[in-house]
Amino acid sequence: MEGLSKLTRSEPRPLPEFGFTDAEGSPRTIADFQGRPLLLNFWATWCPPCVAEMPALDRAQAALAGEGWAMLALSSDRAGKSQVEPFYKRTGVRHLGLFLDPRGAAARAFAARGLPTSVIVNRQGREVARLEGSAAWDHPDFLKLLRELAGPVATPLQRT
């Protein structure tokens, strides 16, 4: 299966400071997704391996959405929404949100060496794994691994 051997686990570590925008140009931060497991995917429409993995990433979002996952595909396309939105329509991407990093600031904050690069963030907001290159994110083995990497669900304290 494509990509599983390229995934590198790490001890949970804090995320760097970074920001990005949504499709409407509003600033967003990781705090907007607090408590949710995340897959940050740095990509671009001009990157063939990125384009190849987007349908699988979209299907993974659909498969894991009910478990709180957010696949944040952060496009580094300079034309932003006007370039990414038609790409989503043309390729049938329906489950991913449209998020933009047109200056590559978020990718630089994570020291991404190339595109695509994906960073797995657990529910506690810590990086726990990363993968450089494309992957079959919707493969059952990947979905199982993502569920493991998500970490425990916070449970409310019970009064006694």
Secondary structure, DSSP 8 states (H G I E B T S, - for coil): -TTGGGEEEEEEEE-----EEETT--EE-GGGGTTS-EEEEEE-TT-HHHHHHHHHHHHHHHHHGGGT-EEEEEE--TTTHHHHHHHHHHHT--SS--EE-TT-HHHHHTT--SSSEEEEE-TTSEEEEEEES---TTSHHHHHHHHHHT----------
